């Protein structure tokens, strides 16, 4: 068993992916579907929205709206 086959089998057994065999029933032609809810959420809503701002937290804390929310809470 190759490393890729072992990894796919482990992901399938742990519920992260689902295997669909081809009509010929050949293992090497199987399709895989991501079914883990957290991974689906991450790839759909978070992956493309990464903030690469080195000073994100400093800018966020110094934001006037953020300061207003802290003082009004």
N, C-alpha and C positions, 0 to 999 in steps of 0.2 A: 504494500500500500504506500503510495507516495505521500509526501507531507501535505500536499494540497487536499488529497482524498481524506486523510486523517482529520485535517482541520474542518473540512466540510461536514464530515460525519459527526464530529464533536458539536459543531454549531447546530446541526439538525437534531441531535439527541437532547441538546439543552434548550431547544425551542426558539432559537433565533431565526432559523430559516426553515423553509418547507421545500421538499424535493418533488419535482414533477418529472416522471420518466417519459421518454418519447414513445411514440406509437410502436416503435420497433422493440421497445423494452430494453434498450441498451443503456447500461449505467453511464457510459461515457457521454451520452447525448442528453443527459438529464438537465432540466432547468431548475433554478433555485429562486425562491421568493423570500424576501426579508419579511418576517412576520412579528418580530419583537416590537412591542408598542413604544418603548422608550427610544429605540434606534430609529423607528419610523418618524416619531415626533422630532427627534434631533435633526435628521436629514431633511425633513420637510420645512421646519421652522427656524432652526438655529444655525445650521452649517454655513449658509451663505451670509449670515449676519454677524460674523465675527468682527469685533472692534479691535483694530490694530493700533489704536492710539496709545502710545507709550505713557501718556499722562492722563488716561481716561479717569481714574479715580480722583486725581487732583482737580481736574476740570469739573467733574461731576459734583464734588463737594463744594467747590467754589461757585457753583451755579446758583443764581439768585432764587430760582424756583425751589431748589433743594433746601436752601437755607430757610426759606419761608415755611416750608413744610415742617422742618425741625423745630422752629420757634412756635409754631401754632399747634403742635401736637400735645 
